[in-house]
Amino acid sequence: MRLIPTERKYLEILRILKEHREPMGAKRISEILGERGFVLTDRAVQYYLRYLDEMGFTRKVGNTGRVLTREGITETESALVGERIGFIISKLERLAFRSTFDPVNGTGEVAYNLSIVPEDEAPGVARSFEKVSRAGYGFFSSYKILDRDPRIPEGQVGILSLCSITIDGVLQRSGIPVTMAYGGRLAFEGKVVKGFLDLIGYRGTTVDPLQLFISAGLTSIREVVASGSGVALANVREVPVPALDRVRELLAQMGQWGFTPPVGMGTQVFNTPHSPHHISIISFSGMNMVGHGVEDGYHIRTEIGAGNIQFSRMQNSAG
């Protein structure tokens, strides 16, 4: 027996349980549902969870909450194929909204990616991340190794790298409308940008474009870092033309705190689509660190846009 595809509340609960590795209780699920526009009391969520238990899609873990069963994971992946269109950009937009970084005084929260690596590979991964940082092809100049975190399995190490969606949060808080438009492969030759080889729009995909490029072996970030020639990862976001001067000011302020300046800005940058009404901002992705580590042969699992963290906790970190 399968869920009725149009039952959005059931599907959203399955989605939430799939996004979180730890058991979740009705109260927390109710809070997340509220953030996504679904108003359900704790009691109502309990009703839905009991039904999902009966269907065999969830199971209770003591008094800590529910997790998905193997059947639940299968059901979620099949039932949410259509629902997942636009999920990645929606997730990133929520993180941008929650990012409160103030580029004037360097305070507030920033968005991060979470990479999980085998404990014995962690030193090598850290060195790999550092190479990208020193060469200037990352989004931020540092990373952070997690000491303790319930999301990290035994024998593994967590590494945080900042997510470029932090830019969107800064612009939004200054009243500037911004759209994360594309993720792409940016070609370099002799440290000169030659243009994008591929662009994938965020609003029509079920997976993050940059993660897709890495897993498909379509990057050569090691070569870019070593010689200035190769293929790295970059994002394209768009803002209204009248905001250009203010955007430049804000990004320059971010640069003082260790954020890498944009690769380019304008109504026509490299071979991006031309628009007389919008400025394209091309910025390096924080995933260049991850891609470099994967190319170095390390086993890295990364959740893009895993959460928000106080910027002060990223300062004076390794890198």
WORASUL-V209756 format. One line per field, one symbol per residue. ss: DSSP state (H for helix, E for strand, L for the rest). psi: psi as a letter, one per 40 degrees, with the letter a starting at -180 (. if undefined). burial: b if it has 24 or more other ideal C-beta (glycine too) atoms within 12 Angstrom, else e. A space follows every 10 residues. Layout:
ss->???
psi->???
burial->???
This chain:
ss->LLLLLLLHHH HHHHHHHHHL LLLELHHHHH HHHHHLLLLL LHHHHHHHHH HHHHHLLEEE ELLLEEEELH HHHHHHHHHL LLLLLLHHHH HHHHHHHHLL LELLLLELEE EEEEEEEEHH HHHHHHHHHH HHHHHLLLLE LLEEELLLLL LLLLLEEEEE EELLHHHHHH HHHLLLLEEE EEEEEEEEEL LEEEEEEEEE EHHHLLLLHH HHHHHLLLLL HHHHHHHLLE EEEEEEEEEE HHHHHHHHHH HHHHHLLLEL LLLEEELLLL LLLLLLLEEE EEEELLHHHH HHHHHLLLLE EEEEEEEEEE HHHLLLLLL
psi->hiihdegddd dddddddddh diihiddddd dddddeehhh iddddddddd ddddeediih gbedaiiiid ddddddddde dddehedddd dddddddehf hhedefiaii iiihhhiide eddddddddd ddddefeidi eiihhhdhhe ehiheiihhh iiheeddddd ddeeehhihh dihihhhihf ehheihdihh hdefieihdd dddddefeif ddddddeeha haiiihiiii deeddddddd dddddeeehh iidiiiehhb fihhheeihh hhiiieeddd dddddeeihh hhhhfeaiih ddeeifii.
burial->eebeeeeebb bbbbbbbbbb beebbbebbb ebbeebebeb eeeebeebbe ebbebebbbe eeeebbbbee ebeebbeebb eebbeebbbb bbbbbbbbbb bebeeeebbb bbbbbbbbee bbebbbebbb bbbebbbbbb bbbbbbeebe ebeeebbbbb bbbbbbbbbb bbbbebebbb bbbbbbbbee eebebbebbb bbeebebbbb bbbbeeebbb bbbbbeeeeb bbbbbbbbbb eebbebbeeb bebbeebbbb bbbbbbeebb ebeeeeebbb bbbbbbbbbb bbbbbbebeb bbbbbbbbbe beebeebbb
